[in-house]
Amino acid sequence: MNAKSSSQPISVAIDTCLIIGLFFDEDPELSESTEQLFEDSRFQVYIPTLVGVETIGTPSMRLGAQTPPISNEKIGLAKKFLDGCGAFWIELDVRAMKRAQKLATEFMIRPADACVVACAIEAGCKYLFTKDDKLITSAQSLQEIKVTKPVVEGQGSLFPIPH
């Protein structure tokens, strides 16, 4: 079945690295595709609340600042984006925490990543998009969700769209 003809959008989660990438010029094509994902009606985007914290608090967003309070243009833009992106937010509740504990110990997924993956699974996401190679490798045997890098597939889309 073609994703365009599906009546229900595909539920996808986005990892921190892709959102942070929107505010730096590391990979403009990836950033453009990430932005388009939020606008594409074929997808319903979910973001774990931990991703919102990591996006704002990560050292790269601080631009070298070491003394609090830290505020700069990139942090302001990221907050504005997160507030208006239209994604559904996924909280780390007790059920997701228990799943994250299992992911961390049975699949050797780093704790913060385990929380992101667990939240995405609990939300019913089919995909978690990331460019984190270690997470992709650790999660490759998961049955509940596909953790994958954005890949080029027709019409310039960097995201795998099932047919």
ZADO-1210 file (C-alpha; in nm, 4 decimals, padded with zeros to 6 digits):
<atoms>
<atom x="00.0000" y="00.0000" z="00.0000" code="MET" pos="1"/>
<atom x="00.1337" y="00.3417" z="-00.0892" code="ASN" pos="2"/>
<atom x="00.1798" y="00.5735" z="00.2096" code="ALA" pos="3"/>
<atom x="00.0051" y="00.8542" z="00.0206" code="LYS" pos="4"/>
<atom x="-00.3164" y="00.6533" z="-00.0090" code="SER" pos="5"/>
<atom x="-00.3214" y="00.5587" z="00.3579" code="SER" pos="6"/>
<atom x="-00.5936" y="00.7329" z="00.5561" code="SER" pos="7"/>
<atom x="-00.3925" y="00.7296" z="00.8787" code="GLN" pos="8"/>
<atom x="-00.0629" y="00.9142" z="00.9043" code="PRO" pos="9"/>
<atom x="00.2459" y="00.7138" z="00.9932" code="ILE" pos="10"/>
<atom x="00.3471" y="00.7772" z="01.3530" code="SER" pos="11"/>
<atom x="00.7145" y="00.8696" z="01.3772" code="VAL" pos="12"/>
<atom x="00.9369" y="00.9971" z="01.6544" code="ALA" pos="13"/>
<atom x="01.2309" y="01.2316" z="01.6103" code="ILE" pos="14"/>
<atom x="01.5556" y="01.2081" z="01.8067" code="ASP" pos="15"/>
<atom x="01.7359" y="01.5080" z="01.9513" code="THR" pos="16"/>
<atom x="02.0183" y="01.5094" z="01.6964" code="CYS" pos="17"/>
<atom x="01.7812" y="01.5781" z="01.4067" code="LEU" pos="18"/>
<atom x="01.6140" y="01.8700" z="01.5830" code="ILE" pos="19"/>
<atom x="01.9466" y="02.0214" z="01.6895" code="ILE" pos="20"/>
<atom x="02.0587" y="01.9877" z="01.3278" code="GLY" pos="21"/>
<atom x="01.7865" y="02.2337" z="01.2280" code="LEU" pos="22"/>
<atom x="01.9804" y="02.5132" z="01.4011" code="PHE" pos="23"/>
<atom x="02.3266" y="02.4429" z="01.2601" code="PHE" pos="24"/>
<atom x="02.4476" y="02.4268" z="00.9003" code="ASP" pos="25"/>
<atom x="02.6013" y="02.0794" z="00.9292" code="GLU" pos="26"/>
<atom x="02.3735" y="01.9101" z="00.6743" code="ASP" pos="27"/>
<atom x="02.1315" y="02.1508" z="00.5017" code="PRO" pos="28"/>
<atom x="01.9609" y="01.8726" z="00.3019" code="GLU" pos="29"/>
<atom x="01.8916" y="01.6731" z="00.6192" code="LEU" pos="30"/>
<atom x="01.7650" y="01.9853" z="00.7969" code="SER" pos="31"/>
<atom x="01.5306" y="02.0666" z="00.5094" code="GLU" pos="32"/>
<atom x="01.3923" y="01.7132" z="00.5075" code="SER" pos="33"/>
<atom x="01.3481" y="01.7187" z="00.8851" code="THR" pos="34"/>
<atom x="01.1469" y="02.0404" z="00.8572" code="GLU" pos="35"/>
<atom x="00.9380" y="01.8908" z="00.5760" code="GLN" pos="36"/>
<atom x="00.8613" y="01.5878" z="00.7914" code="LEU" pos="37"/>
<atom x="00.6752" y="01.8155" z="01.0328" code="PHE" pos="38"/>
<atom x="00.4690" y="01.9544" z="00.7409" code="GLU" pos="39"/>
<atom x="00.4006" y="01.6283" z="00.5549" code="ASP" pos="40"/>
<atom x="00.0477" y="01.5017" z="00.6200" code="SER" pos="41"/>
<atom x="00.1634" y="01.1414" z="00.5691" code="ARG" pos="42"/>
<atom x="00.3358" y="01.1614" z="00.9090" code="PHE" pos="43"/>
<atom x="00.2307" y="01.2357" z="01.2622" code="GLN" pos="44"/>
<atom x="00.5407" y="01.3453" z="01.4497" code="VAL" pos="45"/>
<atom x="00.5939" y="01.2603" z="01.8152" code="TYR" pos="46"/>
<atom x="00.8680" y="01.4086" z="02.0310" code="ILE" pos="47"/>
<atom x="00.9628" y="01.2684" z="02.3713" code="PRO" pos="48"/>
<atom x="00.9746" y="01.5482" z="02.6290" code="THR" pos="49"/>
<atom x="01.3338" y="01.4464" z="02.7050" code="LEU" pos="50"/>
<atom x="01.4209" y="01.5495" z="02.3471" code="VAL" pos="51"/>
<atom x="01.2824" y="01.8953" z="02.4216" code="GLY" pos="52"/>
<atom x="01.5120" y="01.9217" z="02.7239" code="VAL" pos="53"/>
<atom x="01.8155" y="01.7839" z="02.5410" code="GLU" pos="54"/>
<atom x="01.7599" y="02.0175" z="02.2455" code="THR" pos="55"/>
<atom x="01.7692" y="02.3298" z="02.4594" code="ILE" pos="56"/>
<atom x="02.0253" y="02.2144" z="02.7162" code="GLY" pos="57"/>
<atom x="02.2853" y="02.0425" z="02.5012" code="THR" pos="58"/>
<atom x="02.6345" y="02.2000" z="02.5041" code="PRO" pos="59"/>
<atom x="02.6271" y="02.2738" z="02.1302" code="SER" pos="60"/>
<atom x="02.3208" y="02.4969" z="02.1768" code="MET" pos="61"/>
<atom x="02.5007" y="02.6905" z="02.4521" code="ARG" pos="62"/>
<atom x="02.7526" y="02.8173" z="02.1931" code="LEU" pos="63"/>
<atom x="03.0382" y="02.7919" z="02.4397" code="GLY" pos="64"/>
<atom x="02.8673" y="02.9745" z="02.7246" code="ALA" pos="65"/>
<atom x="02.9644" y="02.8365" z="03.0648" code="GLN" pos="66"/>
<atom x="02.7952" y="03.0741" z="03.3063" code="THR" pos="67"/>
<atom x="02.4215" y="03.0583" z="03.3696" code="PRO" pos="68"/>
<atom x="02.1742" y="03.1777" z="03.2821" code="PRO" pos="69"/>
<atom x="02.2400" y="03.0836" z="02.9226" code="ILE" pos="70"/>
<atom x="02.0286" y="03.2390" z="02.6512" code="SER" pos="71"/>
<atom x="02.1135" y="03.2973" z="02.2880" code="ASN" pos="72"/>
<atom x="01.9507" y="03.3222" z="01.9471" code="GLU" pos="73"/>
<atom x="01.9763" y="02.9481" z="01.8734" code="LYS" pos="74"/>
<atom x="01.8123" y="02.8536" z="02.2036" code="ILE" pos="75"/>
<atom x="01.5381" y="03.1092" z="02.1375" code="GLY" pos="76"/>
<atom x="01.4788" y="02.9737" z="01.7872" code="LEU" pos="77"/>
<atom x="01.4740" y="02.6152" z="01.9157" code="ALA" pos="78"/>
<atom x="01.2200" y="02.7006" z="02.1865" code="LYS" pos="79"/>
<atom x="01.0016" y="02.8743" z="01.9289" code="LYS" pos="80"/>
<atom x="01.0265" y="02.5779" z="01.6926" code="PHE" pos="81"/>
<atom x="00.9433" y="02.3230" z="01.9643" code="LEU" pos="82"/>
<atom x="00.6476" y="02.5316" z="02.0834" code="ASP" pos="83"/>
<atom x="00.4999" y="02.5630" z="01.7351" code="GLY" pos="84"/>
<atom x="00.6009" y="02.2490" z="01.5457" code="CYS" pos="85"/>
<atom x="00.2684" y="02.0717" z="01.5919" code="GLY" pos="86"/>
<atom x="00.4184" y="01.7488" z="01.7219" code="ALA" pos="87"/>
<atom x="00.2592" y="01.5382" z="01.9901" code="PHE" pos="88"/>
<atom x="00.4669" y="01.5312" z="02.3082" code="TRP" pos="89"/>
<atom x="00.5373" y="01.1980" z="02.4767" code="ILE" pos="90"/>
<atom x="00.6060" y="01.1978" z="02.8495" code="GLU" pos="91"/>
<atom x="00.8233" y="00.9450" z="03.0265" code="LEU" pos="92"/>
<atom x="00.5651" y="00.7838" z="03.2516" code="ASP" pos="93"/>
<atom x="00.6171" y="00.4769" z="03.4720" code="VAL" pos="94"/>
<atom x="00.5304" y="00.2350" z="03.1914" code="ARG" pos="95"/>
<atom x="00.7806" y="00.3983" z="02.9527" code="ALA" pos="96"/>
<atom x="01.0399" y="00.4123" z="03.2321" code="MET" pos="97"/>
<atom x="01.0115" y="00.0362" z="03.2870" code="LYS" pos="98"/>
<atom x="01.0439" y="-00.0233" z="02.9134" code="ARG" pos="99"/>
<atom x="01.3496" y="00.2080" z="02.9046" code="ALA" pos="100"/>
<atom x="01.5074" y="00.0136" z="03.1912" code="GLN" pos="101"/>
<atom x="01.4637" y="-00.3076" z="02.9919" code="LYS" pos="102"/>
<atom x="01.6023" y="-00.1479" z="02.6740" code="LEU" pos="103"/>
<atom x="01.9052" y="-00.0163" z="02.8604" code="ALA" pos="104"/>
<atom x="01.9907" y="-00.3513" z="03.0170" code="THR" pos="105"/>
<atom x="01.8845" y="-00.5984" z="02.7490" code="GLU" pos="106"/>
<atom x="01.9950" y="-00.4059" z="02.4405" code="PHE" pos="107"/>
<atom x="02.2750" y="-00.1931" z="02.5903" code="MET" pos="108"/>
<atom x="02.1046" y="00.1282" z="02.4814" code="ILE" pos="109"/>
<atom x="02.2326" y="00.4381" z="02.6619" code="ARG" pos="110"/>
<atom x="01.9838" y="00.5526" z="02.9304" code="PRO" pos="111"/>
<atom x="01.8721" y="00.8783" z="02.7642" code="ALA" pos="112"/>
<atom x="01.8362" y="00.7012" z="02.4289" code="ASP" pos="113"/>
<atom x="01.6459" y="00.4178" z="02.5985" code="ALA" pos="114"/>
<atom x="01.3996" y="00.6760" z="02.7309" code="CYS" pos="115"/>
<atom x="01.3511" y="00.8237" z="02.3835" code="VAL" pos="116"/>
<atom x="01.3014" y="00.4802" z="02.2245" code="VAL" pos="117"/>
<atom x="01.0649" y="00.3682" z="02.5027" code="ALA" pos="118"/>
<atom x="00.8517" y="00.6807" z="02.4674" code="CYS" pos="119"/>
<atom x="00.8319" y="00.6313" z="02.0912" code="ALA" pos="120"/>
<atom x="00.7253" y="00.2681" z="02.1346" code="ILE" pos="121"/>
<atom x="00.4661" y="00.3599" z="02.3973" code="GLU" pos="122"/>
<atom x="00.3227" y="00.6215" z="02.1583" code="ALA" pos="123"/>
<atom x="00.2867" y="00.3560" z="01.8876" code="GLY" pos="124"/>
<atom x="00.5457" y="00.5018" z="01.6521" code="CYS" pos="125"/>
<atom x="00.6576" y="00.2829" z="01.3629" code="LYS" pos="126"/>
<atom x="00.9870" y="00.4704" z="01.3249" code="TYR" pos="127"/>
<atom x="01.2329" y="00.6635" z="01.5347" code="LEU" pos="128"/>
<atom x="01.4440" y="00.8801" z="01.3084" code="PHE" pos="129"/>
<atom x="01.7976" y="00.9553" z="01.4216" code="THR" pos="130"/>
<atom x="02.1466" y="00.9861" z="01.2840" code="LYS" pos="131"/>
<atom x="02.2988" y="00.8274" z="01.5966" code="ASP" pos="132"/>
<atom x="02.4872" y="00.5204" z="01.4669" code="ASP" pos="133"/>
<atom x="02.5350" y="00.3695" z="01.8126" code="LYS" pos="134"/>
<atom x="02.1607" y="00.3875" z="01.8848" code="LEU" pos="135"/>
<atom x="02.0744" y="00.2397" z="01.5450" code="ILE" pos="136"/>
<atom x="02.3124" y="-00.0513" z="01.6038" code="THR" pos="137"/>
<atom x="02.1903" y="-00.1148" z="01.9584" code="SER" pos="138"/>
<atom x="01.8238" y="-00.1058" z="01.8526" code="ALA" pos="139"/>
<atom x="01.8487" y="-00.3052" z="01.5300" code="GLN" pos="140"/>
<atom x="01.6858" y="-00.6176" z="01.6751" code="SER" pos="141"/>
<atom x="01.3854" y="-00.4366" z="01.8247" code="LEU" pos="142"/>
<atom x="01.0573" y="-00.5665" z="01.6854" code="GLN" pos="143"/>
<atom x="00.8313" y="-00.2837" z="01.8092" code="GLU" pos="144"/>
<atom x="00.9947" y="00.0025" z="01.6208" code="ILE" pos="145"/>
<atom x="01.2478" y="00.0672" z="01.3473" code="LYS" pos="146"/>
<atom x="01.5266" y="00.2988" z="01.4579" code="VAL" pos="147"/>
<atom x="01.6852" y="00.4296" z="01.1430" code="THR" pos="148"/>
<atom x="01.8815" y="00.7028" z="00.9781" code="LYS" pos="149"/>
<atom x="01.7027" y="00.9129" z="00.7274" code="PRO" pos="150"/>
<atom x="01.7669" y="00.7504" z="00.3896" code="VAL" pos="151"/>
<atom x="01.7254" y="00.8776" z="00.0366" code="VAL" pos="152"/>
<atom x="01.4247" y="00.7147" z="-00.1303" code="GLU" pos="153"/>
<atom x="01.2768" y="00.8669" z="-00.4435" code="GLY" pos="154"/>
<atom x="01.1499" y="01.2221" z="-00.4838" code="GLN" pos="155"/>
<atom x="01.4331" y="01.3514" z="-00.2684" code="GLY" pos="156"/>
<atom x="01.2817" y="01.2316" z="00.0597" code="SER" pos="157"/>
<atom x="01.5401" y="01.1420" z="00.3214" code="LEU" pos="158"/>
<atom x="01.2883" y="00.9418" z="00.5226" code="PHE" pos="159"/>
<atom x="01.1939" y="00.5834" z="00.4450" code="PRO" pos="160"/>
<atom x="00.8326" y="00.5763" z="00.3386" code="ILE" pos="161"/>
<atom x="00.6744" y="00.2302" z="00.3297" code="PRO" pos="162"/>
<atom x="00.5044" y="00.1336" z="00.0044" code="HIS" pos="163"/>
</atoms>
